Amino acid sequence: MNNLVFLMMGILAMGYIVIGLYFLKFWRRSHERLLGIFALAFFIFAAERILSVIIGFHSTLTGELFLVRLVGFVMILVGIIDKNLHAQKP
């Protein structure tokens, strides 16, 4: 892998961590479950990017890394569905 790919993965991981901290800040204020799930999902995305740099893209574990990303997306989907199911009706 060249240095530009390492740089881009670091930038993406940093962005995911910042977004996760942003959602975590608002979750601490409101204790809204959806915001906590979003924060956790973005921390998982950051961990996936960091692991992909450590392990490498040409490793045999790339399928497992995509499963980690899938877990994050499923968490977001479950959080949205949970929020809509438990929404208060006027």
Stockholm file with secondary structure:
# STOCKHOLM 1.0

chainA/1-90         MNNLVFLMMGILAMGYIVIGLYFLKFWRRSHERLLGIFALAFFIFAAERILSVIIGFHSTLTGELFLVRLVGFVMILVGIIDKNLHAQKP
#=GR chainA/1-90 SS CCHHHHHHHHHHHHHHHHHHHHHHHHHHHHCCHHHHHHHHHHHHHHHHHHHHHHHCTTSTTHHHHHHHHHHHHHHHHHHHHHHHHTCCCC
#=GC SS_cons        CCHHHHHHHHHHHHHHHHHHHHHHHHHHHHCCHHHHHHHHHHHHHHHHHHHHHHHCTTSTTHHHHHHHHHHHHHHHHHHHHHHHHTCCCC
//
